[in-house]
Structures are given as structure tokens and as C-alpha cells.
Amino acid sequence: MRLPEELRALWRLNEGVAEGKGSVFMLGDWALMTLPRVSWVHRNGMEVQKEWEEEEDHDPEEDLHWQPGWIPFCSFAVDDETYGLYLDGATGEVRKWYEGNEEHDSIADSLAAYLEEMTDGLEQPARPPAGAGLLRNRALHWGVPILDEDAEVWKPLNG
């Protein structure tokens, strides 16, 4: 499969992240996956899909776990394989996967749209997504603080 240029450019800039402060810096507090982790998640997803297809009561329209053209690129945490984001090579959409759910919710029309929304959140943190682009303990976070004591250590990027 050929990787889209936007994804290749993203990985050229930063081939995944290490555990620690700032590791979940992508829009929505996702961690950019390393290439070995991408390979493992894709291979594992295809193995699960194959197992499902070999079952007697398999329904191809309902039992969709993974497709060859889906490229995972972000996960919930650096060492997490239970859910994350992938680029659908057929449609160009950014979608969410998570273990046990075959809905695969759409996040953005394209990787470019997802990255543009991230850029907008960094340039104008007051615009939606609300509270986007905040620094907490010298790490980039998205969203708003949940606990009152956390609010004291959140700082706008421009402040």
C-alpha cells in the first residue's frame, strides 16, 4: 500500500512519540504511533478480521474489524493498541477504531482536514474544540481541564 503524502510528511517530522510528558500531543489527546506499532496494529487487525471471516456465522456486512487499506497512525497512549485513529486508504477519511466496536466513527474528512483543525486550535485556542491547545505541566493538551485543581496549571499557548 502506498502511504498518502500527508502521513509520510507527518512521520518524517516525528516518527511516533515516547512515553512521557507531551506524548499525546495530537488533536484530541492522541499519541502519534511509531512505525513498528503501526505495523503491529495493522497486522493484528488483519489477523482478527481473518479469524472472523473463517467463522461459520460470519456476516460480511456486520463483522468488519479491519481492512487492508486502513492505516493506523494515532493511539490512545504510546503503548496502547485497543483504540486509536486510522486513515481509510479508500475514502481518505480519518476514523476511530476501538476494540469490540465495529462502528469506526468518522473524525475528519481527510488527514489534511484533521491536521488543519489541529493547527487552527493551536493558532486560536479559544475557538472549538473548546480549550484547544493548552499547556499543562509543559505538555500540550486538548480540551478543558476536568478537575478544578487542574485548571490552575493549564495555561493558554499565547499566554
C-alpha positions as a Markdown table, in Angstrom:
| # | Residue | x | y | z |
|---|---|---|---|---|
| 1 | Met | 0.0 | 0.0 | 0.0 |
| 2 | Arg | 1.2 | 3.5 | -0.8 |
| 3 | Leu | 1.1 | 5.9 | 2.1 |
| 4 | Pro | -0.6 | 9.3 | 1.5 |
| 5 | Glu | 1.9 | 12.2 | 1.3 |
| 6 | Glu | 0.4 | 14.0 | 4.4 |
| 7 | Leu | 1.0 | 10.9 | 6.5 |
| 8 | Arg | 4.5 | 10.4 | 5.2 |
| 9 | Ala | 5.3 | 14.1 | 5.9 |
| 10 | Leu | 4.0 | 13.7 | 9.4 |
| 11 | Trp | 6.1 | 10.7 | 10.1 |
| 12 | Arg | 9.2 | 12.4 | 8.5 |
| 13 | Leu | 8.8 | 15.2 | 11.1 |
| 14 | Asn | 8.2 | 12.9 | 14.0 |
| 15 | Glu | 8.1 | 9.1 | 13.8 |
| 16 | Gly | 5.9 | 8.5 | 16.8 |
| 17 | Val | 6.4 | 9.6 | 20.4 |
| 18 | Ala | 7.9 | 8.2 | 23.5 |
| 19 | Glu | 6.1 | 7.7 | 26.8 |
| 20 | Gly | 6.2 | 10.8 | 29.0 |
| 21 | Lys | 5.0 | 14.4 | 29.1 |
| 22 | Gly | 3.6 | 15.6 | 25.8 |
| 23 | Ser | 3.3 | 12.1 | 24.3 |
| 24 | Val | -0.4 | 12.6 | 23.5 |
| 25 | Phe | 0.0 | 15.9 | 21.6 |
| 26 | Met | -2.2 | 15.2 | 18.5 |
| 27 | Leu | -5.6 | 16.8 | 18.3 |
| 28 | Gly | -7.9 | 15.0 | 20.8 |
| 29 | Asp | -5.0 | 13.9 | 23.0 |
| 30 | Trp | -3.9 | 11.1 | 20.7 |
| 31 | Ala | -0.4 | 9.8 | 20.6 |
| 32 | Leu | 1.4 | 9.6 | 17.2 |
| 33 | Met | 2.3 | 5.9 | 16.7 |
| 34 | Thr | 5.7 | 4.6 | 15.9 |
| 35 | Leu | 6.1 | 2.7 | 12.6 |
| 36 | Pro | 6.7 | -0.6 | 14.4 |
| 37 | Arg | 3.5 | -0.1 | 16.4 |
| 38 | Val | 1.6 | 0.9 | 13.2 |
| 39 | Ser | 2.7 | -2.4 | 11.6 |
| 40 | Trp | 1.8 | -4.4 | 14.6 |
| 41 | Val | -1.7 | -2.9 | 15.0 |
| 42 | His | -2.4 | -3.3 | 11.2 |
| 43 | Arg | -1.2 | -6.9 | 11.2 |
| 44 | Asn | -3.2 | -7.8 | 14.4 |
| 45 | Gly | -6.3 | -6.2 | 12.9 |
| 46 | Met | -6.0 | -8.2 | 9.8 |
| 47 | Glu | -5.5 | -11.4 | 11.7 |
| 48 | Val | -8.6 | -10.7 | 13.8 |
| 49 | Gln | -10.6 | -10.0 | 10.6 |
| 50 | Lys | -9.4 | -13.2 | 9.0 |
| 51 | Glu | -10.5 | -15.2 | 12.1 |
| 52 | Trp | -13.9 | -13.6 | 12.0 |
| 53 | Glu | -14.3 | -14.4 | 8.3 |
| 54 | Glu | -13.5 | -18.1 | 9.0 |
| 55 | Glu | -16.4 | -18.4 | 11.4 |
| 56 | Glu | -19.5 | -20.2 | 10.2 |
| 57 | Asp | -21.9 | -17.5 | 11.1 |
| 58 | His | -19.8 | -14.7 | 9.6 |
| 59 | Asp | -21.8 | -11.8 | 8.2 |
| 60 | Pro | -19.5 | -9.7 | 5.9 |
| 61 | Glu | -21.7 | -6.6 | 6.2 |
| 62 | Glu | -21.7 | -6.7 | 10.0 |
| 63 | Asp | -18.5 | -8.3 | 11.0 |
| 64 | Leu | -16.0 | -5.7 | 9.8 |
| 65 | His | -13.0 | -5.4 | 12.0 |
| 66 | Trp | -10.1 | -4.3 | 9.8 |
| 67 | Gln | -9.4 | -3.7 | 6.1 |
| 68 | Pro | -6.0 | -3.8 | 4.3 |
| 69 | Gly | -6.3 | -0.2 | 3.3 |
| 70 | Trp | -6.7 | 1.1 | 6.8 |
| 71 | Ile | -3.5 | 2.8 | 8.2 |
| 72 | Pro | -3.4 | 3.3 | 12.0 |
| 73 | Phe | -1.4 | 6.4 | 13.0 |
| 74 | Cys | -2.6 | 7.5 | 16.4 |
| 75 | Ser | -3.4 | 5.6 | 19.6 |
| 76 | Phe | -4.9 | 6.4 | 23.0 |
| 77 | Ala | -1.4 | 6.2 | 24.6 |
| 78 | Val | 2.1 | 5.3 | 23.4 |
| 79 | Asp | 1.8 | 1.7 | 24.3 |
| 80 | Asp | -1.9 | 1.2 | 23.6 |
| 81 | Glu | -3.4 | -1.0 | 20.9 |
| 82 | Thr | -7.0 | -1.0 | 22.0 |
| 83 | Tyr | -8.2 | 2.1 | 20.2 |
| 84 | Gly | -7.0 | 5.0 | 18.1 |
| 85 | Leu | -7.2 | 6.7 | 14.8 |
| 86 | Tyr | -6.6 | 5.4 | 11.3 |
| 87 | Leu | -6.6 | 6.7 | 7.8 |
| 88 | Asp | -9.0 | 4.9 | 5.4 |
| 89 | Gly | -7.0 | 4.5 | 2.2 |
| 90 | Ala | -10.1 | 4.0 | 0.2 |
| 91 | Thr | -12.0 | 7.1 | 1.3 |
| 92 | Gly | -9.2 | 9.3 | 2.7 |
| 93 | Glu | -11.3 | 9.8 | 5.9 |
| 94 | Val | -9.7 | 9.7 | 9.4 |
| 95 | Arg | -11.7 | 7.3 | 11.5 |
| 96 | Lys | -11.6 | 5.9 | 15.1 |
| 97 | Trp | -11.3 | 2.3 | 15.9 |
| 98 | Tyr | -11.6 | 0.6 | 19.3 |
| 99 | Glu | -11.6 | -3.0 | 20.4 |
| 100 | Gly | -15.0 | -4.5 | 20.3 |
| 101 | Asn | -16.7 | -1.8 | 18.2 |
| 102 | Glu | -17.1 | -2.1 | 14.5 |
| 103 | Glu | -18.7 | 1.3 | 14.1 |
| 104 | His | -15.4 | 3.1 | 13.1 |
| 105 | Asp | -16.7 | 6.7 | 13.8 |
| 106 | Ser | -15.5 | 9.4 | 11.3 |
| 107 | Ile | -13.3 | 12.0 | 12.9 |
| 108 | Ala | -12.4 | 14.1 | 9.8 |
| 109 | Asp | -12.9 | 14.0 | 6.0 |
| 110 | Ser | -9.2 | 13.7 | 5.4 |
| 111 | Leu | -5.9 | 13.7 | 7.2 |
| 112 | Ala | -5.3 | 17.2 | 5.9 |
| 113 | Ala | -8.6 | 18.4 | 7.4 |
| 114 | Tyr | -7.6 | 16.8 | 10.8 |
| 115 | Leu | -4.2 | 18.5 | 10.8 |
| 116 | Glu | -5.8 | 21.8 | 9.7 |
| 117 | Glu | -8.2 | 21.6 | 12.7 |
| 118 | Met | -5.2 | 20.9 | 14.9 |
| 119 | Thr | -3.4 | 23.9 | 13.5 |
| 120 | Asp | -6.5 | 26.1 | 14.0 |
| 121 | Gly | -6.7 | 25.0 | 17.6 |
| 122 | Leu | -3.1 | 26.0 | 18.2 |
| 123 | Glu | -3.4 | 29.3 | 16.5 |
| 124 | Gln | -6.7 | 30.3 | 18.0 |
| 125 | Pro | -7.1 | 28.3 | 21.3 |
| 126 | Ala | -10.4 | 30.0 | 22.2 |
| 127 | Arg | -12.2 | 28.5 | 19.1 |
| 128 | Pro | -13.6 | 25.0 | 19.0 |
| 129 | Pro | -12.6 | 22.5 | 20.1 |
| 130 | Ala | -13.1 | 24.4 | 23.3 |
| 131 | Gly | -9.9 | 24.9 | 25.2 |
| 132 | Ala | -7.8 | 23.5 | 22.5 |
| 133 | Gly | -4.0 | 23.9 | 22.5 |
| 134 | Leu | -3.4 | 24.4 | 26.2 |
| 135 | Leu | -0.1 | 23.8 | 28.0 |
| 136 | Arg | -0.2 | 21.7 | 31.2 |
| 137 | Asn | 3.0 | 20.9 | 33.1 |
| 138 | Arg | 4.9 | 21.9 | 29.9 |
| 139 | Ala | 3.0 | 19.5 | 27.7 |
| 140 | Leu | 0.4 | 20.2 | 25.0 |
| 141 | His | -3.2 | 19.0 | 25.9 |
| 142 | Trp | -6.5 | 19.4 | 24.1 |
| 143 | Gly | -9.9 | 20.1 | 25.7 |
| 144 | Val | -10.7 | 21.7 | 29.0 |
| 145 | Pro | -9.5 | 20.7 | 32.5 |
| 146 | Ile | -11.9 | 18.4 | 34.2 |
| 147 | Leu | -10.9 | 19.0 | 37.8 |
| 148 | Asp | -10.7 | 22.5 | 39.4 |
| 149 | Glu | -7.2 | 21.8 | 40.7 |
| 150 | Asp | -6.1 | 21.0 | 37.2 |
| 151 | Ala | -7.4 | 24.4 | 35.9 |
| 152 | Glu | -4.8 | 26.3 | 37.9 |
| 153 | Val | -1.9 | 24.7 | 36.0 |
| 154 | Trp | -3.4 | 25.0 | 32.5 |
| 155 | Lys | -2.0 | 27.9 | 30.5 |
| 156 | Pro | -3.1 | 29.1 | 27.1 |
| 157 | Leu | -0.4 | 28.8 | 24.4 |
| 158 | Asn | -0.5 | 32.5 | 23.8 |
| 159 | Gly | -0.4 | 33.5 | 27.5 |
